[in-house]
Amino acid sequence: MTAPRSTAEPCRPRKRERTADHLSATAYRLFEAQGFDAVTMEQIAAEAGVAKATLYAHFPVKEALLAHRFREDIAAGMQERAAALASHRTFESRMRYLLTESAQWHTVRRAYLPAYIRYLTRQARYGEGGAPPRNTKATPIDNGTRGILAAMFAAAQHSGEIDARLDAALLAISVEYLLLGAVAGWLDDPSIDLTTRFLAAFDLAMHGMAARPISKAPGGTS
């Protein structure tokens, strides 16, 4: 006769997720009030009413709290824009709408983006072996963007709007890094319009960089 399975086991992931959400929300309130650099992990633990060990068990570095909050923001934003996104009839139109909205999202959070991008970059292992860097998890952070892109690309392949021979997950990675490059350039030069940069990055991914022949106007000359 086997021992009954504990009813507490299925609740553990949900409890951990609730705790992570609480810690991230608390940290973000402090970031907004005092600035990201001024807030310490000790402050966050005290404000959240948890031991420092509990905070570090969920988020080994301060940037991880920010990444968790942003992932939640992105998921909520996609739900809010689901109807508007569905109203666009083509893949290209949907992407242009989403990138325009994304540029606005980044603009509001500009002060946090250098730390956020550095964190994402540190999480990328680029095929390195051995132990992960100190104070980081073994697996790359899921920032939400890659999954959204992969799903959109897969749907576009199904509708015949992009090449179905390409791997949707690899396309998502490629486009994600093009967009991160656009953000990095914008952070370096805020006079650049981020929406324009995002749309240019998408156009590069969609149409490539090869020279295209100049089209002739009807009845005109070259």
TORKOL-4160 file (C-alpha; in steps of 0.2 Angstrom, whole numbers, padded with zeros to 4 digits, m for minus):
222
<pt num="1" X="0000" Y="0000" Z="0000"/>
<pt num="2" X="0007" Y="0017" Z="m0005"/>
<pt num="3" X="0007" Y="0032" Z="0006"/>
<pt num="4" X="m0006" Y="0045" Z="0000"/>
<pt num="5" X="0002" Y="0060" Z="m0010"/>
<pt num="6" X="0003" Y="0076" Z="0000"/>
<pt num="7" X="m0010" Y="0088" Z="m0006"/>
<pt num="8" X="0002" Y="0102" Z="m0002"/>
<pt num="9" X="0014" Y="0097" Z="m0017"/>
<pt num="10" X="0003" Y="0105" Z="m0031"/>
<pt num="11" X="0002" Y="0121" Z="m0021"/>
<pt num="12" X="0020" Y="0124" Z="m0020"/>
<pt num="13" X="0023" Y="0131" Z="m0037"/>
<pt num="14" X="0008" Y="0142" Z="m0035"/>
<pt num="15" X="0014" Y="0148" Z="m0018"/>
<pt num="16" X="0032" Y="0151" Z="m0025"/>
<pt num="17" X="0024" Y="0161" Z="m0040"/>
<pt num="18" X="0014" Y="0172" Z="m0028"/>
<pt num="19" X="0029" Y="0175" Z="m0017"/>
<pt num="20" X="0039" Y="0180" Z="m0032"/>
<pt num="21" X="0025" Y="0192" Z="m0038"/>
<pt num="22" X="0024" Y="0200" Z="m0021"/>
<pt num="23" X="0043" Y="0202" Z="m0020"/>
<pt num="24" X="0044" Y="0209" Z="m0038"/>
<pt num="25" X="0029" Y="0221" Z="m0035"/>
<pt num="26" X="0037" Y="0227" Z="m0019"/>
<pt num="27" X="0054" Y="0230" Z="m0027"/>
<pt num="28" X="0046" Y="0240" Z="m0041"/>
<pt num="29" X="0037" Y="0251" Z="m0029"/>
<pt num="30" X="0054" Y="0255" Z="m0021"/>
<pt num="31" X="0062" Y="0257" Z="m0038"/>
<pt num="32" X="0049" Y="0270" Z="m0043"/>
<pt num="33" X="0050" Y="0280" Z="m0027"/>
<pt num="34" X="0069" Y="0280" Z="m0025"/>
<pt num="35" X="0077" Y="0275" Z="m0041"/>
<pt num="36" X="0084" Y="0258" Z="m0046"/>
<pt num="37" X="0102" Y="0261" Z="m0041"/>
<pt num="38" X="0097" Y="0268" Z="m0024"/>
<pt num="39" X="0087" Y="0252" Z="m0018"/>
<pt num="40" X="0096" Y="0238" Z="m0010"/>
<pt num="41" X="0091" Y="0220" Z="m0008"/>
<pt num="42" X="0090" Y="0222" Z="0011"/>
<pt num="43" X="0077" Y="0236" Z="0009"/>
<pt num="44" X="0067" Y="0225" Z="m0003"/>
<pt num="45" X="0067" Y="0211" Z="0009"/>
<pt num="46" X="0062" Y="0222" Z="0024"/>
<pt num="47" X="0048" Y="0231" Z="0014"/>
<pt num="48" X="0041" Y="0214" Z="0008"/>
<pt num="49" X="0042" Y="0207" Z="0026"/>
<pt num="50" X="0053" Y="0192" Z="0021"/>
<pt num="51" X="0070" Y="0186" Z="0027"/>
<pt num="52" X="0084" Y="0190" Z="0015"/>
<pt num="53" X="0087" Y="0172" Z="0012"/>
<pt num="54" X="0069" Y="0171" Z="0005"/>
<pt num="55" X="0072" Y="0185" Z="m0006"/>
<pt num="56" X="0089" Y="0178" Z="m0013"/>
<pt num="57" X="0081" Y="0161" Z="m0015"/>
<pt num="58" X="0069" Y="0169" Z="m0028"/>
<pt num="59" X="0079" Y="0182" Z="m0035"/>
<pt num="60" X="0098" Y="0181" Z="m0033"/>
<pt num="61" X="0101" Y="0199" Z="m0040"/>
<pt num="62" X="0091" Y="0215" Z="m0040"/>
<pt num="63" X="0089" Y="0215" Z="m0059"/>
<pt num="64" X="0080" Y="0198" Z="m0058"/>
<pt num="65" X="0066" Y="0207" Z="m0049"/>
<pt num="66" X="0065" Y="0219" Z="m0063"/>
<pt num="67" X="0065" Y="0206" Z="m0076"/>
<pt num="68" X="0051" Y="0197" Z="m0067"/>
<pt num="69" X="0040" Y="0213" Z="m0066"/>
<pt num="70" X="0043" Y="0216" Z="m0085"/>
<pt num="71" X="0038" Y="0199" Z="m0090"/>
<pt num="72" X="0022" Y="0201" Z="m0080"/>
<pt num="73" X="0019" Y="0218" Z="m0089"/>
<pt num="74" X="0022" Y="0211" Z="m0106"/>
<pt num="75" X="0010" Y="0197" Z="m0103"/>
<pt num="76" X="m0003" Y="0209" Z="m0096"/>
<pt num="77" X="0000" Y="0220" Z="m0111"/>
<pt num="78" X="m0003" Y="0206" Z="m0123"/>
<pt num="79" X="m0020" Y="0202" Z="m0115"/>
<pt num="80" X="m0025" Y="0220" Z="m0116"/>
<pt num="81" X="m0021" Y="0222" Z="m0134"/>
<pt num="82" X="m0028" Y="0205" Z="m0140"/>
<pt num="83" X="m0043" Y="0212" Z="m0148"/>
<pt num="84" X="m0033" Y="0226" Z="m0157"/>
<pt num="85" X="m0020" Y="0214" Z="m0163"/>
<pt num="86" X="m0033" Y="0202" Z="m0170"/>
<pt num="87" X="m0041" Y="0216" Z="m0180"/>
<pt num="88" X="m0025" Y="0217" Z="m0191"/>
<pt num="89" X="m0028" Y="0206" Z="m0205"/>
<pt num="90" X="m0010" Y="0202" Z="m0210"/>
<pt num="91" X="0006" Y="0196" Z="m0201"/>
<pt num="92" X="0015" Y="0212" Z="m0206"/>
<pt num="93" X="0002" Y="0223" Z="m0200"/>
<pt num="94" X="0001" Y="0214" Z="m0183"/>
<pt num="95" X="0019" Y="0215" Z="m0181"/>
<pt num="96" X="0020" Y="0234" Z="m0185"/>
<pt num="97" X="0006" Y="0237" Z="m0173"/>
<pt num="98" X="0014" Y="0227" Z="m0159"/>
<pt num="99" X="0031" Y="0235" Z="m0162"/>
<pt num="100" X="0024" Y="0253" Z="m0161"/>
<pt num="101" X="0016" Y="0248" Z="m0144"/>
<pt num="102" X="0032" Y="0240" Z="m0138"/>
<pt num="103" X="0042" Y="0256" Z="m0142"/>
<pt num="104" X="0030" Y="0266" Z="m0131"/>
<pt num="105" X="0032" Y="0253" Z="m0117"/>
<pt num="106" X="0051" Y="0254" Z="m0118"/>
<pt num="107" X="0050" Y="0273" Z="m0118"/>
<pt num="108" X="0040" Y="0274" Z="m0101"/>
<pt num="109" X="0053" Y="0262" Z="m0094"/>
<pt num="110" X="0068" Y="0269" Z="m0101"/>
<pt num="111" X="0077" Y="0272" Z="m0085"/>
<pt num="112" X="0077" Y="0254" Z="m0081"/>
<pt num="113" X="0082" Y="0247" Z="m0098"/>
<pt num="114" X="0102" Y="0248" Z="m0096"/>
<pt num="115" X="0101" Y="0237" Z="m0081"/>
<pt num="116" X="0088" Y="0226" Z="m0089"/>
<pt num="117" X="0097" Y="0223" Z="m0105"/>
<pt num="118" X="0114" Y="0220" Z="m0095"/>
<pt num="119" X="0104" Y="0206" Z="m0085"/>
<pt num="120" X="0097" Y="0198" Z="m0101"/>
<pt num="121" X="0114" Y="0198" Z="m0109"/>
<pt num="122" X="0122" Y="0190" Z="m0094"/>
<pt num="123" X="0109" Y="0177" Z="m0094"/>
<pt num="124" X="0113" Y="0172" Z="m0112"/>
<pt num="125" X="0127" Y="0158" Z="m0110"/>
<pt num="126" X="0131" Y="0158" Z="m0129"/>
<pt num="127" X="0135" Y="0139" Z="m0128"/>
<pt num="128" X="0148" Y="0141" Z="m0114"/>
<pt num="129" X="0151" Y="0126" Z="m0103"/>
<pt num="130" X="0154" Y="0124" Z="m0085"/>
<pt num="131" X="0145" Y="0132" Z="m0071"/>
<pt num="132" X="0134" Y="0147" Z="m0073"/>
<pt num="133" X="0140" Y="0164" Z="m0068"/>
<pt num="134" X="0139" Y="0168" Z="m0049"/>
<pt num="135" X="0122" Y="0174" Z="m0043"/>
<pt num="136" X="0113" Y="0169" Z="m0059"/>
<pt num="137" X="0102" Y="0154" Z="m0063"/>
<pt num="138" X="0107" Y="0140" Z="m0074"/>
<pt num="139" X="0094" Y="0143" Z="m0087"/>
<pt num="140" X="0092" Y="0160" Z="m0097"/>
<pt num="141" X="0078" Y="0171" Z="m0091"/>
<pt num="142" X="0061" Y="0170" Z="m0100"/>
<pt num="143" X="0058" Y="0188" Z="m0104"/>
<pt num="144" X="0041" Y="0184" Z="m0113"/>
<pt num="145" X="0046" Y="0193" Z="m0129"/>
<pt num="146" X="0054" Y="0177" Z="m0137"/>
<pt num="147" X="0038" Y="0166" Z="m0134"/>
<pt num="148" X="0027" Y="0180" Z="m0141"/>
<pt num="149" X="0037" Y="0182" Z="m0157"/>
<pt num="150" X="0039" Y="0163" Z="m0160"/>
<pt num="151" X="0020" Y="0161" Z="m0158"/>
<pt num="152" X="0017" Y="0175" Z="m0171"/>
<pt num="153" X="0030" Y="0168" Z="m0183"/>
<pt num="154" X="0022" Y="0151" Z="m0182"/>
<pt num="155" X="0005" Y="0158" Z="m0186"/>
<pt num="156" X="0012" Y="0167" Z="m0200"/>
<pt num="157" X="0020" Y="0151" Z="m0207"/>
<pt num="158" X="0003" Y="0142" Z="m0205"/>
<pt num="159" X="m0005" Y="0156" Z="m0215"/>
<pt num="160" X="0008" Y="0156" Z="m0229"/>
<pt num="161" X="0015" Y="0174" Z="m0225"/>
<pt num="162" X="0032" Y="0168" Z="m0221"/>
<pt num="163" X="0043" Y="0154" Z="m0226"/>
<pt num="164" X="0037" Y="0138" Z="m0217"/>
<pt num="165" X="0055" Y="0130" Z="m0219"/>
<pt num="166" X="0062" Y="0141" Z="m0206"/>
<pt num="167" X="0062" Y="0137" Z="m0188"/>
<pt num="168" X="0050" Y="0149" Z="m0179"/>
<pt num="169" X="0060" Y="0148" Z="m0162"/>
<pt num="170" X="0076" Y="0153" Z="m0171"/>
<pt num="171" X="0067" Y="0167" Z="m0181"/>
<pt num="172" X="0061" Y="0173" Z="m0164"/>
<pt num="173" X="0079" Y="0174" Z="m0157"/>
<pt num="174" X="0085" Y="0183" Z="m0172"/>
<pt num="175" X="0072" Y="0196" Z="m0172"/>
<pt num="176" X="0073" Y="0198" Z="m0153"/>
<pt num="177" X="0092" Y="0202" Z="m0154"/>
<pt num="178" X="0088" Y="0214" Z="m0169"/>
<pt num="179" X="0076" Y="0223" Z="m0157"/>
<pt num="180" X="0088" Y="0223" Z="m0143"/>
<pt num="181" X="0101" Y="0231" Z="m0154"/>
<pt num="182" X="0088" Y="0245" Z="m0159"/>
<pt num="183" X="0085" Y="0248" Z="m0140"/>
<pt num="184" X="0104" Y="0249" Z="m0137"/>
<pt num="185" X="0106" Y="0262" Z="m0151"/>
<pt num="186" X="0091" Y="0272" Z="m0144"/>
<pt num="187" X="0098" Y="0272" Z="m0126"/>
<pt num="188" X="0115" Y="0278" Z="m0133"/>
<pt num="189" X="0106" Y="0292" Z="m0143"/>
<pt num="190" X="0089" Y="0297" Z="m0136"/>
<pt num="191" X="0086" Y="0308" Z="m0151"/>
<pt num="192" X="0083" Y="0293" Z="m0162"/>
<pt num="193" X="0064" Y="0288" Z="m0163"/>
<pt num="194" X="0063" Y="0271" Z="m0156"/>
<pt num="195" X="0047" Y="0266" Z="m0166"/>
<pt num="196" X="0056" Y="0270" Z="m0182"/>
<pt num="197" X="0071" Y="0259" Z="m0176"/>
<pt num="198" X="0059" Y="0245" Z="m0172"/>
<pt num="199" X="0050" Y="0245" Z="m0188"/>
<pt num="200" X="0067" Y="0246" Z="m0198"/>
<pt num="201" X="0073" Y="0231" Z="m0188"/>
<pt num="202" X="0057" Y="0222" Z="m0193"/>
<pt num="203" X="0059" Y="0227" Z="m0211"/>
<pt num="204" X="0077" Y="0220" Z="m0211"/>
<pt num="205" X="0071" Y="0204" Z="m0204"/>
<pt num="206" X="0056" Y="0203" Z="m0216"/>
<pt num="207" X="0064" Y="0209" Z="m0232"/>
<pt num="208" X="0082" Y="0207" Z="m0230"/>
<pt num="209" X="0097" Y="0218" Z="m0234"/>
<pt num="210" X="0099" Y="0214" Z="m0252"/>
<pt num="211" X="0097" Y="0228" Z="m0265"/>
<pt num="212" X="0080" Y="0228" Z="m0273"/>
<pt num="213" X="0077" Y="0235" Z="m0291"/>
<pt num="214" X="0069" Y="0252" Z="m0292"/>
<pt num="215" X="0052" Y="0250" Z="m0298"/>
<pt num="216" X="0046" Y="0260" Z="m0313"/>
<pt num="217" X="0031" Y="0271" Z="m0312"/>
<pt num="218" X="0018" Y="0266" Z="m0325"/>
<pt num="219" X="0022" Y="0275" Z="m0341"/>
<pt num="220" X="0038" Y="0283" Z="m0334"/>
<pt num="221" X="0056" Y="0281" Z="m0338"/>
<pt num="222" X="0070" Y="0274" Z="m0327"/>
